[in-house]
Amino acid sequence: MPVFTESASASRELRVLPSFAPPLPRLSPQILEGKDEKYEVVVVGAGPAGLMLNLLLARYGLSDESLLCVDSKPTTLKSGQADGLQPRTLETLKSLGLSDEILTEGCQMWQVAFWNPSDDPEKVIERTSIVPDVAVPARFPHEVTIHQGRIERILETDLLRYSKRGVQRNTKLIDVKINEEGDAEFPVVAEIETDGVQRTVRTKYLIGADGAHSVVRRCMGLKLEGESLDHIWGVVDLVVDTDFPDIRRRCAIHSPAGSVMVIPRERIATGDYLTRLYVQVPGDTIVPDSDQAESGDAQPEDARARRSKVSESTIFENAAAAFKPYYIRPKKDGAVDWWAAYQIGQRVTDKFAVKDSEGVNRVFIAGDACHTHSPKAGQGMNVSMMDAYNLAWKLVWSINGLTPAAGSGKPDPLLETYQIERHTIAHDLIAFDRDFSSMFSGKIGKSEDGVEGLTHDEFIKVFSRGNGFTSGCGIEYTENMTVIKDVPSTGNPITGTDYLLGILRPGRRLLNVKAIRHADGYKRDLQDDFSSIGRFRILVLTSTDLLEPQGVSAQTIVKLGALIPRFPQSVLEQVVIHPELTRDFMWNDVPKELKKYSEMSLYSGTQLDDVYKIYGVNPAEGVLAVVRPDGYIGVISALNDVKRVERYLETLIRVV
């Protein structure tokens, strides 16, 4: 038997985790001792928002000793609720390595068919157009429908690779308050109950991701406010039997009998394919503008009565009328998977965070806890998960002492940006959803009483205009300390303003492009170099002078090589793209700092996609951009303006 000597790296345990980097470094002490049960973060709710937040915090390095997630349900969702993932959400899940299962199992929606009243009375309705479901550039130019419970299980399964406890289920929140007496560092006090046994926990931060009827929101004295015309709709998931030709396309149907939206769904265990129908129930009401509407205390009696009368048969009666002359019905007994009746209401809370007496944000709310709207624009689960995606990196950077304010005893301004950015997006969502829902619930063409309704072209225009928003690809964060939009003193290095097509702009996500890696010729999606590991990236698009030792590109690479070590180890990465050059080159033809920091992230920007053209960069001038941990651009500068990048990073990252 051969004899040999074996040794292994101390980091070998990390190799079995589905992550692309070790946890974020920690500069702050972790002190959890004491008589009380303490955590640094408590997440209430394990729907898509809560699970996304919990998973990210665990991946970034918070242990079971620091992080607790509770949910009142015994398991993940079994039926109903949300079912659609938008392109930007798919990009985010890809950055976590979780998209493949969803893309394989889900139904990909590439087209939308519009059906409207026909001038031919025998046809009743006719298809007036088919348009792309996603009309903006995206890595995944389609939506995916898959049951919310399946998405939750995928997130929770991945969480268990980082957490032995996972979600603590059958655990409901009884009460939460901020009480600094006795422990000002852990001022949030939560009363929770697990299987009938109550206990008290203290935490530095608590996040309410506990849905539209949020206990956290109510305990913090926050209210959902808004007012809208309330349309009553029925929704049903079923295996359908129909001769309607577009049942496997997403459809918007406006018929003389009412409106229906068709959402094709995934294949299920029986081998059949599900379909979701949103069916309008005639009649409108106005609802109050506060949380009272949730409890029903101030809800008009006729609204409650009308909704209570909606049944499975009511939904199918209205659907059958709207689909005429085509028939539609459940394929067989037991074909109906789930149904519900709901009223459209657009509401948002005034504050997404509550502070302690020192002005430190301690309690946050996310997802449906802070904004509600109709489901037909396919936004609820997506916007909720993006709330969590926005908050997670900011929270862990502050906890780990990686920000300049961390450990100073003063409020961390980085945590303020969650409210600034996501509250603005929530208001944009509410405004869009109000317009879209009202238009979808209206009639196309002239009604029976002769009143002129919405034209098909007007509806298409609103649908297309909102595509950047609904896809998530057109989201733009407002200016704040993490998004610097002022034009550099040297002038704007970016040409063009069509940001939806990929032109670089602070506050917008970095569009995916395909490029060839210098080191090994790998034809790679650039977004794969921006995975969700909690790091900032410096994106360098060099100019055509890269091979000139005294040129701007080489000198910039040298300066960045001196800048990166000023910050905590591994929190900054560098990605470099070069334009077409006069000749091939070796590593000894470029500054040594390029290989040191970008050996496996140096790309040709012209051999596949024309990256410079897409991003609006002149190859003769180049550009610098800092990309935040969530993939959004923070600041842009001229290639030679490293000082601008340095100032930006110093406001966000602690210098060591």
ABEGO torsion letter per residue (X at the ends): XBBBBBBBBAAAAAAABBBABBBBBBABBBBABEABBBBABBBBEABAAAAAAAAAAAAAGBBAAABBBBBABABBBABEEBABBBAAAAAAAAAAGAAAAAAAABBBBABBBBBBBBABAAAGBBBABBBBABABBBABABBBBBBAAAAAAAAAAAAAAABAAEBBBGBBBABBBBBABGBAABABBBBBBBGGBBBBBBBABBBBAAEAABAAAAAAGBBBBEBBBBBBBBBBBBBBBBABAAAABBBBBBBAAEBBBBBBBBBBAAGBBBBBBBBBBBEBBBBBABAAAAAGAABBAAAAAAAAABBAAAAAAAAAAAAOABBBBBABBGABABBBBBBBBBBBBABABBBBAAGBBABBBBEAAABBBBAAAGAAAAAAAAAAAAAAAAAAAAAAGABAABGAGBBBAAAAAAAAAAAAAAAAAAAAAAAAAAAAABBBEBBAAGBBBBBAAAAAAAAAAAAAAAAGAABBBBBBAABBABBBAAEBABBEABAAAGBBBBGBBBBBBBBBBAAAGBBBBAAAAABBAGBBBBBBBBBAAAABAABAAAAAAAAAAAAAAABBBGABBBBBBBBBBABBBBAAABBAAAAAAAAAABBBAAABBBAAAAAGBBAAAEBBBBBBAAGBBABBBBAABAAAAAAAAAAABBBX
